Amino acid sequence: MQQSSFLEDPLTPLEKPEFAFEYQFTSAAHPHGPMMIHDWEVQEAYRRYKRRYGTDALDHLKRMYGVTIPARNLHLIMGTMLAHPRTFIIIGLLRSGLDPAELAKQGRLF
């Protein structure tokens, strides 16, 4: 697993995350959360925002993941861990360009 490559530079480990991010949401009129987001995308977005915006990185991240992305028909990909099979976590974020109102017009297949 730690085998070096003769053709590429060695990999450097990523820095440990400074923050843990989470979502609170409502589904079928039932509140959920806060649920931890265990998706690498959010941590990488924070690292990039930190390089680009410095001390304003969290504000940019909150606006993107709290306002902009949820407005794009956000779906949460949920999962569990072996040690806690009844505790769900967010393992991915899926954004769809489809309008939920248009999808509702389709009706049922069966």
C-alpha positions as CSV (number, residue, x, y, z in Angstrom):
1,M,0.0,0.0,0.0
2,Q,2.9,2.4,0.7
3,Q,4.7,1.4,-2.5
4,S,6.5,4.4,-4.1
5,S,6.2,5.2,-7.8
6,F,9.3,5.8,-9.9
7,L,7.3,8.1,-12.2
8,E,5.4,10.3,-9.9
9,D,6.2,12.5,-6.9
10,P,5.3,10.9,-3.5
11,L,1.9,11.7,-2.1
12,T,1.7,14.0,0.8
13,P,-1.0,13.4,3.4
14,L,-3.9,15.8,3.6
15,E,-4.1,18.1,6.6
16,K,-6.6,17.0,9.3
17,P,-9.9,18.8,9.0
18,E,-10.3,21.9,11.2
19,F,-14.1,21.6,11.4
20,A,-16.8,18.9,11.1
21,F,-19.8,20.0,9.0
22,E,-23.4,19.0,9.3
23,Y,-26.9,19.5,8.0
24,Q,-30.2,19.8,9.7
25,F,-33.2,19.1,7.5
26,T,-36.9,18.2,7.4
27,S,-38.3,15.2,5.6
28,A,-42.0,14.4,5.5
29,A,-42.6,17.0,8.2
30,H,-40.1,15.3,10.5
31,P,-37.0,17.2,11.5
32,H,-33.6,15.4,11.3
33,G,-30.2,16.3,12.5
34,P,-27.8,17.6,12.9
35,M,-26.2,14.9,10.8
36,M,-22.5,14.9,10.1
37,I,-21.4,15.2,6.5
38,H,-18.7,12.6,5.8
39,D,-18.2,13.6,2.2
40,W,-14.7,14.6,1.1
41,E,-16.1,17.3,-1.1
42,V,-17.1,19.6,1.8
43,Q,-13.7,19.4,3.4
44,E,-12.0,20.1,0.1
45,A,-14.2,23.1,-0.6
46,Y,-13.3,24.5,2.8
47,R,-9.6,24.0,2.1
48,R,-9.9,25.8,-1.3
49,Y,-12.0,28.6,0.2
50,K,-9.4,29.0,3.0
51,R,-6.7,29.5,0.4
52,R,-8.9,31.9,-1.7
53,Y,-10.8,33.8,1.0
54,G,-8.6,33.5,4.1
55,T,-10.6,34.3,7.3
56,D,-13.9,34.6,5.3
57,A,-13.7,30.9,4.2
58,L,-16.4,29.7,6.6
59,D,-18.8,32.5,5.5
60,H,-18.4,31.5,1.8
61,L,-18.8,27.8,2.7
62,K,-22.0,28.5,4.7
63,R,-23.4,30.5,1.8
64,M,-22.6,27.8,-0.8
65,Y,-23.7,24.8,1.2
66,G,-26.5,26.5,3.2
67,V,-28.1,28.5,0.4
68,T,-26.8,28.0,-3.1
69,I,-26.5,24.2,-3.2
70,P,-29.8,23.5,-1.4
71,A,-31.6,25.7,-4.0
72,R,-30.4,23.4,-6.7
73,N,-32.6,20.4,-5.8
74,L,-30.2,18.9,-3.2
75,H,-30.4,15.2,-2.4
76,L,-28.5,13.7,0.5
77,I,-26.9,10.3,0.1
78,M,-27.2,8.6,3.4
79,G,-25.4,5.6,4.9
80,T,-24.5,4.0,8.2
81,M,-21.2,2.7,9.7
82,L,-20.7,-0.9,10.9
83,A,-20.1,0.3,14.4
84,H,-23.3,2.3,14.5
85,P,-25.8,0.6,12.1
86,R,-28.8,2.6,13.3
87,T,-27.2,6.0,13.1
88,F,-27.3,7.5,9.6
89,I,-24.7,9.9,8.3
90,I,-24.5,12.0,5.1
91,I,-22.0,10.3,2.8
92,G,-22.6,12.4,-0.3
93,L,-24.4,15.3,-1.8
94,L,-26.2,15.1,-5.1
95,R,-27.4,18.2,-6.9
96,S,-29.9,17.9,-9.7
97,G,-30.7,20.4,-12.4
98,L,-34.2,19.1,-12.5
99,D,-37.0,21.3,-11.0
100,P,-38.9,19.4,-8.3
101,A,-42.2,20.9,-9.5
102,E,-41.6,19.5,-13.0
103,L,-40.7,16.0,-11.6
104,A,-44.0,16.0,-9.6
105,K,-45.9,16.4,-12.9
106,Q,-44.6,13.1,-14.1
107,G,-46.8,11.0,-11.9
108,R,-46.3,7.4,-10.8
109,L,-44.9,4.7,-13.0
110,F,-46.7,1.9,-11.3
